[in-house]
């Protein structure tokens, strides 16, 4: 029996449509229109999911990496270091 499957290209484990189809179904106008509508939804959902994944990958790739935060220096005797001229804080 013929089968139609729609899967996302980069996620073959994710099936968006999996239907068996017979010639008598396609010959029926009502069934064929419903089938085409489900097929269009699956294609649209796959394209949307793929677009979201690409946006997420780009956002992650373009996110600046956090810089380490340094604690203020202290002298060995525990006193705070002197501030440089013109420094605020």
C-alpha positions in Angstrom: 0.0 0.0 0.0 1.4 3.4 -0.9 2.6 5.6 2.0 3.3 9.3 2.2 5.7 10.6 4.9 6.9 14.1 5.6 9.9 14.6 7.8 12.1 17.5 8.6 15.4 17.2 6.6 17.7 17.9 9.6 15.5 15.8 12.0 14.7 12.5 10.4 13.4 11.2 13.7 10.6 13.8 13.6 7.7 12.7 11.4 5.3 15.4 10.5 2.9 13.3 8.4 2.7 9.5 7.9 -0.3 8.3 5.9 -1.2 5.4 3.7 -3.0 6.5 0.5 -4.9 4.4 -2.0 -5.9 5.4 -5.5 -9.6 5.3 -4.5 -8.9 8.0 -1.9 -7.2 10.3 -4.4 -10.1 9.8 -6.9 -12.5 11.1 -4.3 -12.6 14.9 -4.4 -13.4 15.4 -0.8 -10.7 13.0 0.5 -8.0 14.3 -1.9 -8.6 17.9 -0.8 -8.4 17.0 2.8 -5.2 15.0 2.1 -3.6 17.9 0.3 -4.5 20.2 3.2 -2.8 17.8 5.7 0.2 17.6 3.4 0.4 21.4 3.1 0.2 21.7 7.0 3.0 19.2 7.4 5.2 20.9 4.9 4.5 24.3 6.5 5.2 22.9 10.0 8.5 21.4 8.8 9.6 24.6 7.3 8.7 26.6 10.4 10.5 24.1 12.7 13.6 24.2 10.6 13.5 28.0 10.5 13.3 28.1 14.3 16.2 25.7 14.7 18.4 27.8 12.3 17.5 31.0 14.2 18.3 29.4 17.5 21.7 28.1 16.2 22.5 31.6 14.8 21.5 33.3 18.1 23.7 30.9 20.1 26.6 31.3 17.7 26.4 35.1 17.8 26.0 35.4 21.6 29.1 36.8 23.1 30.8 34.6 25.7 30.7 36.0 29.2 34.0 37.4 30.5 35.3 36.3 33.8 34.7 38.7 36.6 37.8 39.5 38.6 37.6 40.2 42.3 39.3 43.5 43.4 42.9 43.1 44.4 43.8 43.1 48.0 47.3 43.4 49.5 48.7 40.5 51.5 48.0 42.3 54.8 44.3 42.6 54.0 44.3 46.3 53.4 42.6 47.6 50.2 45.1 48.8 47.6 45.5 52.4 46.9 43.5 53.8 44.0 45.3 55.1 41.0 45.1 58.8 40.3 41.9 59.6 38.4 40.2 56.3 39.2 36.7 56.3 40.6 35.1 53.8 42.9 
